[in-house]
Amino acid sequence: MRPLVMSFAAVVLLAIGGTAAPSPVEPHDWAAPTLAGSGLDAERLAAMSADIRAGKFEKIGSILIARHGKLAFEAYYDGDASTLRDTRSATKSITSILVGIAIADRKLTGVSARVLDLLPDHAARLKNPDPRKDAITVEDFLTMSSALECDDWNDASRGNEERMYLVEDWAQFILDLPIRGRGYLGTPEKPAYGRNFSYCTGGVFVLSEVLRKATGIAVDDFAKARLFAPLGIGTATWFYSPLGIPQTGGGLRLASRDLLKIAQLYLNTGRWGSTQLVDPEWVRVSTMPHAKIDEETEYGYLWWLKAFPCHGQKVHAFFMSGNGGNKVVVVPSLDLAVVLTSTNYSTRGMHQQTEKLLTDYVLAAVGP
C-alpha cells in the first residue's frame, strides 16, 4: 500500500449486556486529561507506556482514551497533539458518516440508490457493460460487496488499488472493471447476510463522486461544513486523485484528539453537545453486520465489527481500521472511546500489535 493513500482505523466496541447511556462531552474540544473518576487503572496504563517506550511495540504514534465523555489518558510516542495522523483506511468510516448525513439531508435518496444512475457521465463511457453493474448500489460499496472484480487483498485482482493509482480517472477505472467470477465445487454456500465481501478501496473512492453529485459540493467541503466544523475540527488534510477529487477511501489526516471526537460522536449515537450531527438510526444501521469477513470479523457500512476479550468476557467492536495497525475504538457499554495510531505500515502483525495494546492494557485497565 502506498504511504499517502491508505487510511482507516476506527474501532467502536460494544460490550456484552447492552449499552450504557453516553455521557455529555465538551462541545468543541477536550479538557485536559485526567484519570480521576474514569475508573481506569493508572498502573496498567503506565505499564503500557513503559512497554511502548522500551520498544516492545513498534512505531506507535499515540494512544488516547476517553471515559464517561472526558479525556482520561493522552500519550504521544511519536509527534505530539498537533501531529496529523495518517491512519490510512480509517477515512472509510468517515465516508460512511458523510453518506449518512447526506441521506439525512435528503441529498441522497438512500443506500439503495444506483451508482451509475448518479454518475451518468461515467455510465456513458462504461467498459464491460453488464446488467449487474447497472444494479450496483451505494450500499454495495458501503459493504465492500459489489459485483466488480476488485480485491485489494489479492495482488492479481484487476481492481487492486495499486492499479487504480496508475491512471488519472480513478472512478472510471473502478466502474470499468469486469464482473468478478467465482469457481465452486458443488453447490455454492449462500454468503452471510447475502453479501460476498471483497475489500475494495476503489469502490469507496467512487462514493466521493457520488457524494459530490448528490450534495453539489466536493466531499472535503461537505465534510468541513457538516461534520468537522461542528466538532471543532479545524485542520484536516485530504489526499486527492489526479483529477482533484478527495480520496474517500484513505489518506485523510487528522490529529489524534480529533479522531477521538469521531469515536465519541458515535459513542453518543451521533450527538455532539446539544447538536444531533448524525441520525441515530444511521449510527445503528451502519455499525450492525452486513457482511462477514471471517469467523471473527464482520463488516457494517465501512465499519469493522469484532469481539475482543475483556475480563473474561467478549466485547463486541465496530471500528475504523487502517494500514499500520491504526484503530479508533469505542466501547458503548463501558462508555469508552480509544484512539491508537501507528506508522507500522504494511508489516506482518501490525493489527495484532495494536489489538494487543487494546486488550492487554486499555481494556484490562477498565474496572470489571
Beta strands, then each sheet from edge to edge (+ up, - down):
strand 1: 9-15
strand 2: 60-67
strand 3: 70-76
strand 4: 84-86
strand 5: 253-255
strand 6: 271-272
strand 7: 275-276
strand 8: 291-292
strand 9: 297-299
strand 10: 304-310
strand 11: 313-322
strand 12: 326-331
strand 13: 336-342
sheet 1: 1+ 11- 10+ 9- 8+
sheet 2: 1+ 11- 12+ 13- 2+ 3-
sheet 3: 4+ 5-
sheet 4: 6+ 7-
end
